[in-house]
Amino acid sequence: MIMELLVKNIHKLHTTELGQERIRKNLSLDVIDTAAWCRERITDKNAVIERKGKNYYITVDGCIITVNAHSYTIITAHKI
């Protein structure tokens, strides 16, 4: 059910300018739209989604993506 709620609202997923830079730096990404990159990972069939308190934690492809559960803001992502 947790995964279903996040995936159902995947279109709401966004990040701030600072969030984009933090995600690019932490994951060594060379992409312009980090939110789109995160959306693809979150909807991957191998993604493990957990909710702890006010955040979702998505583990997939050797990284953890942190998303605020109320605003659907991607806070950060880092390598495992």
Stockholm file with secondary structure:
# STOCKHOLM 1.0

chainA/1-80         MIMELLVKNIHKLHTTELGQERIRKNLSLDVIDTAAWCRERITDKNAVIERKGKNYYITVDGCIITVNAHSYTIITAHKI
#=GR chainA/1-80 SS CHHHHHHHTGGGCBCCHHHHHHHHHHHTCCCSCHHHHHHHHHTSTTCEEEEETTEEEEEETTEEEEEETTTCBEEEEEEC
#=GC SS_cons        CHHHHHHHTGGGCBCCHHHHHHHHHHHTCCCSCHHHHHHHHHTSTTCEEEEETTEEEEEETTEEEEEETTTCBEEEEEEC
//
